[in-house]
Amino acid sequence: MKRVASYVFFIVLCGFALSQPKKDRKCLREKVITFPELTISNWVKLHPNESMDLSAATVCLRFYTEQASPSPCLFSLATPSHPQDFSLRWSGDSKQYQMFIHNTQVEFKGLTFNMNQWNSVCATWDANSGLAQMFVNEVASIKKVVGTKVPFKGNPVITLGQYQTQYDGGFLQPSIFTGFIADVHVHGQVLITRQIKTYMEAKTKYKLGDYINWHNLMYTIAGSAQVEEKHQVTFYTTP
């Protein structure tokens, strides 16, 4: 009887292990991650190759969605000290982009959020000056002071499509993202305007992230989120 019980326990344990998301490393050039459902079970975690020690950072990504409310989260970086150490989301109520640095929030007005079109976003922050800035579809915001002037340190949990409420993975239901996210790059510096413009245009080879690189990405994917080919669709109208 003990042998049967042990065998059943072993089968259950193996099934549980096989059901757990596993890390994968791939080049996702010309790929997107699709988030098809409004559920906290869909998420993607990005795994850097090294512990974080950054005195400045630039996060660039592209997203495509029809979801303008309530507050879809694009990028969320949590540390043991701050569940929102560097995060980006859209506020459907105020129609503004929100950036969080060391749990402090700042909003940027007048930047576009185009539904059912690709939006290119870059966000920068410098610990020396405390200045943050956002670029959306080649339009730059003003610079604003946000957060305490200390570097990003530690082992982060970086999540796409969900807003983290704690370091070990709590998610906020109203901030679930649905749609496509692609071309995520994280740099350990503030990119100059010319480099950001090159990323926005995506016509020439832009600077790849040294901390997170979409072309050499280690990630964990869960739920119905999945990697797919990027389909470029353009509709032409006759004058």
PEKAJO-V722897 format. One record per backbone hydrogen bond with DSSP energy under -1.0 kcal/mol. CO is the residue of the C=O (numbers start at 0). NH is the residue of the N-H. E is the energy in kcal/mol with one decimal. If there is no record, write none. Layout:
CO_NH_E ; CO_NH_E
This chain:
0_4_-2.5 ; 1_5_-2.5 ; 2_6_-2.3 ; 3_7_-2.5 ; 4_8_-2.3 ; 5_9_-2.2 ; 6_10_-2.3 ; 7_11_-2.5 ; 8_12_-2.5 ; 9_13_-2.4 ; 10_14_-2.4 ; 11_15_-2.2 ; 12_16_-2.2 ; 13_17_-2.5 ; 14_18_-1.4 ; 23_218_-2.9 ; 25_216_-2.6 ; 27_30_-2.2 ; 29_229_-2.4 ; 31_227_-2.8 ; 32_180_-1.8 ; 33_225_-1.6 ; 34_178_-2.3 ; 36_38_-1.6 ; 38_41_-1.3 ; 42_221_-2.3 ; 43_159_-2.8 ; 44_219_-2.4 ; 51_153_-1.5 ; 53_151_-3.0 ; 54_126_-2.9 ; 56_124_-2.1 ; 57_186_-2.8 ; 58_122_-2.4 ; 59_184_-2.6 ; 60_120_-3.1 ; 61_181_-2.5 ; 62_118_-2.6 ; 63_179_-2.7 ; 64_115_-3.1 ; 69_91_-3.6 ; 71_89_-2.3 ; 74_87_-2.8 ; 75_158_-3.1 ; 76_84_-2.3 ; 76_85_-1.3 ; 77_156_-2.6 ; 81_78_-2.7 ; 83_102_-3.2 ; 84_101_-1.9 ; 86_99_-2.3 ; 87_73_-2.3 ; 87_74_-1.6 ; 88_97_-3.4 ; 90_94_-1.6 ; 95_90_-2.9 ; 96_107_-2.4 ; 97_88_-2.1 ; 98_105_-2.3 ; 99_86_-1.8 ; 100_103_-2.2 ; 103_100_-2.6 ; 105_98_-2.8 ; 107_96_-1.6 ; 118_62_-2.2 ; 119_136_-2.6 ; 120_60_-2.5 ; 121_134_-2.8 ; 122_58_-2.6 ; 123_132_-1.7 ; 124_56_-2.4 ; 125_129_-2.8 ; 129_145_-2.4 ; 130_125_-1.5 ; 131_143_-2.4 ; 132_123_-2.7 ; 133_140_-2.9 ; 134_121_-2.5 ; 135_138_-1.8 ; 138_135_-2.5 ; 143_131_-3.2 ; 147_149_-2.2 ; 151_53_-2.3 ; 153_51_-2.9 ; 156_77_-2.6 ; 157_45_-2.2 ; 158_75_-2.1 ; 159_43_-1.2 ; 160_176_-2.0 ; 162_171_-1.5 ; 165_168_-1.4 ; 169_164_-3.3 ; 171_174_-1.6 ; 172_175_-1.5 ; 173_70_-1.5 ; 174_72_-2.3 ; 178_34_-3.3 ; 179_63_-2.2 ; 180_32_-2.7 ; 181_61_-2.5 ; 184_59_-2.8 ; 185_210_-2.4 ; 185_211_-1.7 ; 186_57_-1.8 ; 191_195_-1.9 ; 192_196_-2.6 ; 193_197_-2.1 ; 194_198_-1.8 ; 195_199_-2.6 ; 196_200_-2.4 ; 197_201_-1.9 ; 211_185_-2.1 ; 212_215_-1.8 ; 213_27_-2.4 ; 216_25_-2.3 ; 217_46_-2.9 ; 218_23_-2.6 ; 219_44_-2.8 ; 221_42_-1.0 ; 221_224_-1.1 ; 225_33_-3.3 ; 227_31_-2.8
